[in-house]
């Protein structure tokens, strides 16, 4: 039985019971104290799905590590290749911040995470998500220059520009995540400590706070404008110019090659932002008392956003590229040749 992780301040309250993986959490009258750990509910209400999801997520995580790892190794070995190495590294960091904990919860009866561990996980996932939003907009600018100004591409997209762009994306994501995580973890938690999610998702954690969260809501709205709305507008404007340029190309072969140049990035953008929009914009289901409840479909969508998208990125963006395939074959052949020696 999970122990009570928080104490109730100044007033008496009734015993509360929450079902978690067939076990109950009893919360009674205690003196005020801070939360020391959270319970991650996950799929505890659907035990028949746990084995299926464990195998599925483990397989996808291995594909993520392998696919993105290959992209990083190939990019380091051949600096002339045009591959999204930052995106690959980001996907590995993003998934590694949550998937190992997610998988371990299936193997053990312990489904708790410490307060500090929850904060670290929230910071990493929030930082990686915000960074990817900015990176995708920077990559849209890269596609714009490649199609609209191909002759000047080596000059414009030089190391002096793309390195600060990449570094700025990581710094902006980290600063935003530090702010949002700090505001969330400074809140007092004096009630239920059960997070109805796979991970320490910030919205699920904020629901457990026993204080006014208006400042958190305002800061998240501002952050969403900066890291979601602005990048989407930037990407949209970039592709308006790209489409206008492509349609002016006289030959059908030239138009096909131009579309092929930006199709991979556009596919990743649609999957990434489409999943976010569906996950947070769709109406929330409510129980009979009018309280929001998290359906299993919401958790599956969250899983798709956090696992499937990083798995598809290397397949969509680089591994179908002929130059990348040739570089992988050369590396394997060199290792095989050196091994025979």
C-alpha positions in Angstrom: 0.0 0.0 0.0 1.4 3.4 -1.0 2.0 5.7 1.9 0.4 9.1 2.2 2.8 11.6 0.8 1.3 14.8 2.1 -0.4 16.2 5.2 -3.5 18.2 5.4 -3.2 21.7 6.8 -5.2 23.1 9.8 -8.5 21.3 9.0 -9.8 17.8 9.4 -10.9 16.0 6.3 -12.4 12.6 5.6 -10.4 9.6 4.6 -9.9 9.4 0.8 -9.2 6.3 -1.2 -7.7 6.1 -4.7 -7.4 2.8 -6.6 -3.9 2.4 -8.1 -3.1 -1.0 -9.7 -5.4 -2.8 -7.4 -4.1 -1.1 -4.3 -5.6 1.8 -2.3 -4.1 5.0 -1.0 -5.5 6.2 2.3 -5.3 9.9 3.1 -6.2 11.1 6.5 -5.8 13.9 9.0 -2.2 15.0 9.5 -0.1 18.0 10.1 1.0 20.1 7.2 4.0 18.9 5.2 5.3 18.9 1.7 4.8 16.2 -0.9 7.7 13.7 -1.1 6.5 11.6 -4.0 3.8 11.2 -6.6 2.0 8.1 -7.8 1.8 7.7 -11.6 -1.5 6.1 -12.4 -0.6 5.2 -16.0 -2.7 2.3 -17.3 -3.4 0.9 -13.8 -7.1 0.9 -14.7 -6.4 -1.2 -17.8 -4.2 -4.2 -16.7 -5.0 -6.1 -19.9 -3.3 -3.4 -21.9 -0.1 -3.1 -19.9 1.7 -6.1 -21.4 0.9 -4.9 -24.9 2.0 -1.4 -24.3 5.2 -2.5 -22.6 6.3 -4.6 -25.6 5.2 -1.8 -28.0 6.9 1.0 -26.2 10.1 -1.0 -25.7 10.2 -1.8 -29.4 9.7 1.8 -30.4 12.3 3.1 -27.9 14.9 0.7 -29.4 14.0 2.0 -32.9 14.4 5.6 -31.6 17.8 4.9 -30.2 19.0 3.0 -33.2 17.5 5.3 -35.9 18.6 8.6 -34.3 21.9 7.1 -33.2 22.7 6.1 -36.8 21.9 9.7 -37.9 24.3 11.2 -35.3 27.1 8.7 -36.1 26.8 9.3 -39.8 26.7 13.0 -39.4 29.8 13.0 -37.3 31.7 10.7 -39.7 30.6 12.7 -42.8 30.2 16.4 -42.0 29.2 17.2 -45.6 25.8 15.4 -45.2 22.8 17.6 -44.6 21.1 15.8 -41.7 19.1 17.1 -38.7 21.6 16.0 -36.1 20.2 18.4 -33.5 16.7 16.9 -34.0 18.0 13.4 -33.6 19.9 14.2 -30.4 16.9 16.0 -29.1 14.6 13.0 -29.8 16.9 10.7 -27.9 17.1 13.1 -24.9 13.3 13.7 -24.9 12.3 10.0 -24.9 15.1 9.0 -22.5 13.7 11.5 -19.9 10.4 9.5 -19.6 10.4 6.1 -21.3 12.8 4.3 -19.0 10.5 5.2 -16.0 7.5 4.3 -18.0 8.9 0.8 -18.8 10.1 0.2 -15.3 6.6 0.8 -13.9 5.4 -2.2 -15.8 8.2 -4.5 -14.4 7.7 -3.5 -10.7 4.8 -2.9 -8.4 6.3 0.5 -7.5 4.6 3.3 -9.5 5.9 6.3 -7.6 8.3 9.0 -8.5 10.0 11.3 -6.0 9.1 15.0 -5.9 12.6 16.0 -7.2 12.5 13.3 -9.8 9.2 14.6 -11.0 10.6 18.1 -11.3 13.6 16.8 -13.3 11.5 14.8 -15.6 9.1 17.8 -16.1 12.0 20.1 -16.9 13.6 17.7 -19.4 10.4 16.9 -21.3 9.3 20.6 -21.3 12.8 21.8 -22.5 13.0 19.2 -25.3 9.4 20.0 -26.5 10.0 23.7 -26.6 13.4 23.3 -28.3 11.9 21.1 -31.0 9.2 23.7 -31.7 12.0 26.3 -32.3 14.2 23.9 -34.2 11.4 23.0 -36.6 10.9 26.7 -37.4 14.7 27.1 -38.0 14.6 24.1 -40.3 11.7 25.8 -42.2 14.0 28.8 -42.8 16.7 26.4 -44.0 14.3 24.9 -46.5 13.2 28.4 -47.6 16.8 29.4 -48.3 17.5 26.1 -50.1 14.5 26.5 -52.5 14.1 30.2 -52.9 17.8 31.1 -52.8 19.7 28.0 -53.8 22.8 29.7 -55.2 23.3 31.7 -52.0 22.5 28.8 -49.7 26.2 27.9 -48.8 26.7 31.6 -48.0 23.6 32.2 -46.0 23.4 28.9 -44.1 27.1 29.0 -43.1 28.4 27.7 -39.8 28.3 31.3 -38.5 24.5 31.3 -38.8 23.3 27.7 -38.2 25.4 27.2 -35.0 23.9 30.2 -33.2 20.4 29.2 -34.5 20.8 25.7 -33.1 22.3 27.0 -29.8 19.6 29.6 -29.5 16.9 26.9 -29.9 18.4 24.9 -27.0 18.9 27.9 -24.8 15.3 29.2 -25.4 13.8 25.8 -24.6 15.9 25.4 -21.5 15.1 28.9 -20.1 11.3 28.4 -20.8 11.4 25.0 -19.1 13.2 26.3 -16.1 10.6 29.0 -15.6 7.6 26.7 -16.1 9.0 23.9 -13.9 10.0 26.3 -11.1 6.6 27.9 -11.0 4.9 24.4 -10.9 7.2 22.8 -8.3 7.0 25.8 -5.9 3.2 25.3 -5.6 2.0 23.6 -2.3 0.6 20.1 -2.7 -1.6 19.2 0.2 -4.2 16.8 -1.3 -4.2 13.8 -3.6 -0.8 12.9 -4.9 -2.0 10.6 -7.7 -1.0 11.8 -11.2 -3.4 10.4 -13.8 -0.8 10.1 -16.4 2.3 8.1 -17.5 4.7 10.8 -16.6 4.9 14.1 -14.7 3.0 16.0 -17.3 2.8 19.6 -16.2 -1.0 20.0 -16.6 -1.6 16.8 -14.7 0.6 18.0 -11.9 -1.0 21.4 -11.7 -4.4 19.8 -11.1 -3.0 18.5 -7.8 -1.9 21.9 -6.4 -3.9 23.3 -3.5 -3.2 26.9 -4.4 -4.1 29.5 -7.0 -2.4 28.5 -10.3 -3.4 31.6 -12.3 0.2 32.7 -12.6 1.1 29.2 -14.0 -1.8 29.4 -16.5 -0.7 32.9 -17.6 2.9 31.9 -18.0 2.0 28.8 -20.0 -0.3 30.8 -22.3 2.6 33.3 -23.0 5.0 30.4 -23.5 2.5 28.7 -25.9 2.3 31.9 -27.9 6.1 32.1 -28.1 6.9 28.4 -28.7 3.8 27.2 -30.5 2.0 30.0 -32.3 5.0 32.1 -33.4 6.9 29.0 -34.9 3.8 27.8 -36.6 3.3 31.3 -38.2 6.9 31.4 -39.2 6.7 27.9 -40.8 3.5 28.9 -42.6 5.0 32.1 -44.0 8.1 30.2 -45.1 6.1 27.6 -46.9 4.0 30.3 -48.6 7.2 31.7 -50.2 8.4 28.1 -50.9 5.2 27.1 -52.6 5.2 30.3 -54.6 8.8 29.7 -55.8 8.1 26.0 -56.7 5.0 26.9 -58.8 7.2 29.3 -60.8 9.6 26.5 -61.8 9.0 25.8 -65.5 9.9 22.1 -65.6 7.9 19.4 -63.8 11.1 17.6 -62.8 12.4 20.7 -61.1 9.1 21.1 -59.2 9.2 17.4 -58.2 12.8 17.8 -56.8 11.8 21.0 -55.0 8.8 19.4 -53.4 11.0 16.4 -52.4 13.4 18.8 -50.7 10.8 20.1 -48.3 8.4 17.2 -48.0 10.2 15.4 -45.2 10.3 18.6 -43.0 6.6 19.3 -43.8 5.6 15.8 -42.8 7.4 16.0 -39.5 5.8 19.4 -38.8 2.3 18.1 -39.6 2.7 15.1 -37.3 4.3 17.1 -34.5 2.0 20.0 -34.4 -1.1 18.0 -35.4 -0.7 15.7 -32.4 -0.2 18.6 -30.0 -3.3 20.4 -31.4 -5.5 17.3 -31.1 -4.1 16.4 -27.7 -4.7 19.8 -26.1 -7.5 21.4 -28.2 -10.1 18.6 -28.2 -12.9 18.9 -25.6 -12.2 17.2 -22.3 -14.6 14.4 -21.1 -16.3 15.0 -17.8 -17.6 12.6 -15.2 -21.1 12.8 -13.7 -20.0 15.5 -11.2 -18.7 17.7 -14.0 -15.0 17.1 -13.2 -12.5 16.6 -16.0 -11.4 13.0 -16.4 -8.5 11.6 -18.4 -9.6 8.9 -20.9 -7.4 6.1 -22.1 -7.5 7.7 -25.5 -5.9 10.9 -24.1 -3.1 8.8 -22.7 -2.6 7.0 -26.1 -2.4 10.3 -27.9 0.2 11.5 -25.4 2.1 8.3 -26.0 1.9 8.9 -29.8 3.3 12.4 -29.3 6.1 11.3 -27.0 7.2 8.1 -28.7 5.9 7.6 -32.2 6.9 11.0 -33.5 10.6 10.7 -32.4 10.6 7.2 -33.9 9.3 8.4 -37.3 11.6 11.4 -37.5 14.8 9.6 -38.7 12.7 7.4 -41.1 11.0 10.4 -42.6 13.8 12.9 -42.5 17.1 11.1 -43.2 17.1 7.3 -43.5 15.2 7.6 -46.8 17.9 10.0 -48.1 20.1 8.3 -50.7 23.3 10.1 -49.4 22.6 9.0 -45.9 22.0 5.4 -47.0 25.3 5.5 -49.0 27.1 6.9 -46.0 25.7 4.1 -43.7 26.8 1.5 -46.2 30.3 3.0 -46.4 30.7 3.0 -42.6 29.5 -0.7 -42.4 31.8 -1.7 -45.3 34.8 0.0 -43.6 34.1 -1.8 -40.3 33.7 -5.1 -42.1 36.9 -4.5 -44.1 38.9 -3.5 -41.0 37.4 -6.5 -39.1 38.7 -8.9 -41.8 42.1 -7.4 -41.5 
